[in-house]
Amino acid sequence: MRVIVFVRALFRQFGVGLRLLLSLLFPSLCLGCGAEGEQLCECCFSEVISGGVEKGFYADLLKVSTFVAAARYRAVARLCVLSAKHDGQADPQKWTEVVGQYLAERLWESIDCRGALYVVPAPSGLARRWSGRYVAAELSHEVAKSLVEIARQLGESCRVEVVCALQLSALRGSQAGRSAAQRNLRSGQISAFDGVLPHSARVVLIDDVVASGGTLKGCVNALRGAGAAVVAVAVACASTQAATVG
């Protein structure tokens, strides 16, 4: 288990180093609109944390008390997610910082973040982790960092740890392009590593996008099966029309 954790950390550092090298070779471009000069321009900044998602829909679907989404999966927010996951020349660091801080603020308002809290990213395939495009993990680190900073500013005690506690079936493959029925069918192919989380650990589950909810349902079930208490689910974008307002 320690070897797996070490290798995952190595993959993450490799991805960070690769993005740093690319940033030296190419000028900064806005992740949303492609404008030169900034990783996230002022106009796109507001779009990626625009909210507009009905929390109750996914909270009921996932059987959790708290669900938070930074934006609907459309327009600029959608482009940012796609670029972060698939564009090797794009630098998503500013986007992950902005979205991570927003999610942390909403989580602090919604749940008791004091004491020990474990932030768990939804699992991703080996190829994406190797390329440094494990967006859920990057968001998880930003959420954890922001929660600790909020606690510090308020003089509260908060210990937050990011744990990659979930894994995909080796045969699973990408969710991109799959129907809702196919996504739900594959939700049972997610499992939790043994002994990574303490029993009754308070967990916040993080992902980049939720559509049908099949993947996140599989994650929640796996975590609960391992004895964890999932206190909240937070995502960068929610795409199901039934979950949006307006």
N, C-alpha and C positions, 0 to 999 in steps of 0.2 A: 504493500500500500504506500509506503514511504517513497518507493521508487517511482510509482505512478504520479504522486504529488510533485516530486522533483522534476520529472519529465514535463509535466504540464507547466510548471513554473518556467522551465527552460524554453518551452515553446512560446510562452507569453513574452519573455524577455527578448527572444529572437525577433518576434513581430514588432516590438517597440523599437528595437535597433534598426530594423529594416525601414520603418516609417521615418525615423530620424534621418537616415541616409537619403531617402527620397526627398525629404523636405529641404535638404541641402542642395540637391540637384535640380529641383523644380520649384518655381514660385508657389506661394500659398494661394489656393483657390477655395472659394466658399463651397462647402460641401453640398449646399442646397441649390444655388443658382450658378455656380462656376465663376463668379466675379473674382478678379485678381485682388490680392492684398490681404485677405483675411480668411481664416479657416471657416468662419461662420459670420456672414455679414449681419448688419443690424436688422434688416428686414426679415431674414431667415431665422434669426435668433428668436423673434417673437412667435414665429410659426411653429417651431419645434416644441414649444411649451404652451400651446394654445388651449390645451384641455379639450372640453367639449364631449367627453365620453361619460355615458351614464354608468356610474360605478356599480349600481345594484345588479345590472344584467350579468356581468362577469362574476361578481361576488356570489350570486346565486348559482351560476353555472359551475363554478369551481368549489362551491361550498366553503368559502372563506369569509371572514367578517369584513375584511378590508381589501379593496382592489383600487389601484391607482394607475392612471395612464397619463403620459405627458401630452399626447396629441392624438388626433385621428390619423389613420394610415392613409394619407392622401397628400397631393401636391408636394410642397416643400418637405414636409415631415417624411413622406414616403421616399423621396429622392435621397434624403440624408441617410435613411436606413439602408437603402440599396447601395449607395456609394460606400458606406461604412463596411458593408459585408462583401462587396464584390469588386470595387474599384481599387486596384493595387496602388495607384498613384495618389489617391485621395487620403487626406489626413483627418481622421474622425475625432482627434483628441478634444478639440474645443466643443464639438457636439456632445460627446460623452460627458464632459464636465458640466455643460449647461443642463442636459437632461438629468444627469445623476443628481445634481444639486436640487433640481425641481422635485424629483421623486422623493429625495430625502426630506425635504421640507413638508411635503404632503404626508409622508409616512409619520413624521414627528407629530403632526397635528392629529393623526388618526389612531395611532397605537402607542402603547407605553414602551418607549425605546430604552428606558433605563435598565441597567443591569446587563446581563449577557444576551447578545443577539447575534444570530448567524445569518449572513447573507449568502444565498445559494443561487448561482446562475443556472438557467436551464442548460442542459447538455448540448454539445455540438460535435460534429464529426472531426475526425483526426486531421483531415486536409485543411479545414478552416482554422483549427487551433495552430497547426504548423505555419500557416500563412500569416498568423497574427490577427486574423479577422474574427476572433471569438468575441463578438460584440456584447453578448450577455455577460461575459466575464468582465470586460472592460467597464460596462455600466455598473456591475456589482461593486467593483473597487471604488468607483466614483461615489456611489450611494453610501458605502461604508465610510469613506473619508468625510463626506459631508455630514453624516449623522454624528460622527465623533466631534466635528467642528461645532455643530449646533449645540451639542451637549456641553462642550467647553465654554462656549459663549454664555450659556445659561447657568453654568456652575453645577451641572448635573453629572451623575456617574453613569457612563455608558461604555460598555466594552463590546465592540463589533468586530467580528471575524468573517472574512470571506472564505467559504469552503466549497470546493468543487465536489459536491457529494453525490452527483448523479451521473449516470452513464447511459449511452445508447447501445442498443443491440448492434453487433458488428455488421449485421446485414441490412441495417435500416436505411441509410442514405438520406439525401436531402428532402425537406418538405416542400421545396419550391415547386409550384405548378401542380401540386396534388389537390384533389377535391377534399371537401370537408369530411366525407365518408372515409377516404383514404387516410387522412390525418388522424381521425378518431380511431381507426383500426390499429394504427401504429402507436397509439398512446400506451399500450400495454408493453411496448418494447423498451421502456425506460425503467431503470432500476437504480437503487441507492447502494453505494459502497458500504460494506459492513464496517462498523466501528469508527466511521469518520465523524459522525455527530454524536454527542452525548444523548442519553435517553431524555425525552421530553424537551429537547432543545427548541427554543423559540426561533423560528425560521421566517425570513422574508425571501420569497422566491422572485427572481428577476429574469426578464426576457426582453428581447428587442421588439418583437411584434406578436400580437395574438390575433388569430383569425377565427377559426372554429372553436378554439379552446382545447382541442384534442391533446396537443403536446403538453400544455400546462396542467390539464387534468391528470395526465400520466405522471407528471412531475409531483403534483400534490399527493397522489395516491402512493407513489414510491416513498416519498418522505414520511408520510403518515405510517406506512408499513414498516419503516425503520424506527418508529417511535418518536418522531419529531412532531412538534406542534407548529403548523403553518399559520402564522398570525397575519400575514399579508402577502399579496402578489402585486408586483409593480412592473410595468412595461413602458417602453418608449412610445409605442403606438398601438392602437386598437383599430381593427379594420372592419369588423362585422357591422353592417348597417343597423341591425337591430339594437346595437349597443350604443348608438350615437344619439345625440339630442340636437334639435334645431333642424 
